[in-house]
Amino acid sequence: MSEEQYSKLRNATLPELLNFEAHDVIEWLKGQGYFMGEAVAKQCYQHLASQ
């Protein structure tokens, strides 16, 4: 992942993360704390449930 992509992910809000490619978000999450993975999973669940 390029530094530019990493920077965009780092500065995105949780709802904005849904607009990125899943593989990029997953790669970014590898370097984040467990809590961030849980927050992203919860945001994805809420988005899917609202559709």
N, C-alpha and C positions, 0 to 999 in steps of 0.2 A: 504494500500500500504506500502511495506517495505521501510525502509530508503534507501536501495540500489537502489530500483526502482525509488524512488523520486530523488535521486542524479543523476541517469542516465538521467532522464527527464530534470532536472534542467540544466545539462551540455550539452544537445543536441542542435544542430542547428535546425532551422525550418525545413529544408528538412529531417533531421534525425527523427523528430517527426512522420513522416508518417510511419516509420517502427515499431512503438510501437503499442500495443493494444489500440484501441479507448477508452475503458473504463478507462484505466490507464491515458491517456492524458486528458480525460475529468475530472477525479478526480483531477489531478494535476492542471488543469486550474482553478478549484474552488478557489484555494489559490492565483491565479495570478490576475494582474490587467486586466481591460477590454481590454486594448490595446493588451495584449498577446492573448486573445481569438480571436480578430479580425485578428491578424497576422497569427495565426494557420488556421483560416477559409480561409483566402486569399491564404495561401500556399496550402491547400487542393484543393481549386477551381482551382488554376493554374495547379496543378498536374493532376487533372481530365480533364481539358481542353486540356492538351497536349497529352492525350492518344488517 
